[in-house]
Amino acid sequence: MTRLRWDELAACATVDPKVFFPLAEDTRMSVSEIELAKAVCESCPVRAQCLEYALRALPYGIAGGLTPVERRQVNAERRSAEHGRGAA
């Protein structure tokens, strides 16, 4: 049996990538564009795997149900938590 990669099971695999990266040259996304992309992510069976990938390697677009700004916030919170554990 062939094993599928998580990204082959993603809900976005059959959606136009422009939904997640609508303004490639312009990093601003409208609220409606963000909501549309997040709606696809919401029911995705591999959302957690996508988010972990995006937190490590994807600076643009919607991925794992989060915007780039939201992902930066998660990364900052993780760094802060790791720093806090190191000081304890």
PLY file of the C-alpha trace (Angstrom):
ply
format ascii 1.0
element vertex 88
property float x
property float y
property float z
element edge 87
property int vertex1
property int vertex2
end_header
0.00 0.00 0.00
1.32 3.45 -0.92
1.55 5.82 1.98
0.23 9.32 1.32
1.98 12.39 2.64
-0.10 14.62 4.87
-0.22 17.39 2.27
-1.85 15.03 -0.23
-4.74 14.61 2.23
-5.17 18.33 2.82
-8.49 20.00 2.10
-6.66 22.64 0.10
-5.19 20.11 -2.34
-8.17 20.59 -4.65
-8.56 24.34 -4.13
-6.93 27.08 -6.20
-3.78 28.17 -4.29
-4.78 31.79 -4.85
-7.34 31.26 -2.08
-4.45 30.97 0.38
-2.05 33.37 -1.35
-4.42 35.82 -3.05
-2.06 38.74 -3.34
1.33 37.23 -3.95
2.95 40.57 -4.72
1.01 42.39 -2.01
1.14 40.76 1.43
-2.14 42.32 2.54
-5.21 40.11 2.47
-8.81 41.26 2.80
-11.00 39.97 5.61
-13.16 38.05 3.11
-10.08 36.38 1.57
-8.85 35.36 5.01
-12.27 34.01 5.99
-12.53 31.96 2.79
-9.11 30.38 3.28
-9.73 29.69 6.97
-13.05 28.02 6.12
-11.19 25.49 3.97
-8.68 24.89 6.76
-11.36 24.49 9.41
-12.51 21.05 8.27
-9.12 19.83 7.03
-8.11 16.40 8.35
-4.42 17.36 8.42
-4.70 20.88 9.76
-2.37 20.20 12.70
0.39 18.87 10.45
-0.05 21.81 8.08
0.14 24.28 10.94
3.35 22.74 12.29
4.89 22.95 8.82
3.71 26.54 8.37
5.08 27.58 11.76
8.52 26.33 10.71
8.69 27.19 7.04
5.88 29.28 5.59
6.08 33.06 6.07
3.18 33.95 3.75
-0.44 33.04 3.13
-3.01 31.19 5.19
-1.90 27.77 6.40
-3.06 25.56 9.22
-5.95 27.95 9.64
-3.76 30.88 10.65
-2.53 34.04 8.96
1.17 34.92 8.90
0.62 37.38 11.76
-1.16 34.72 13.82
1.63 32.21 13.13
4.27 34.72 14.23
2.30 35.19 17.45
2.18 31.42 18.06
5.92 31.17 17.43
6.59 34.05 19.82
4.42 32.43 22.50
6.24 29.12 22.03
9.64 30.81 22.31
8.50 32.61 25.44
7.23 29.37 26.98
10.49 27.58 26.12
12.49 30.44 27.60
10.36 30.28 30.75
10.97 26.54 31.12
14.71 27.07 30.73
14.77 29.61 33.54
12.86 27.40 35.99
0 1
1 2
2 3
3 4
4 5
5 6
6 7
7 8
8 9
9 10
10 11
11 12
12 13
13 14
14 15
15 16
16 17
17 18
18 19
19 20
20 21
21 22
22 23
23 24
24 25
25 26
26 27
27 28
28 29
29 30
30 31
31 32
32 33
33 34
34 35
35 36
36 37
37 38
38 39
39 40
40 41
41 42
42 43
43 44
44 45
45 46
46 47
47 48
48 49
49 50
50 51
51 52
52 53
53 54
54 55
55 56
56 57
57 58
58 59
59 60
60 61
61 62
62 63
63 64
64 65
65 66
66 67
67 68
68 69
69 70
70 71
71 72
72 73
73 74
74 75
75 76
76 77
77 78
78 79
79 80
80 81
81 82
82 83
83 84
84 85
85 86
86 87
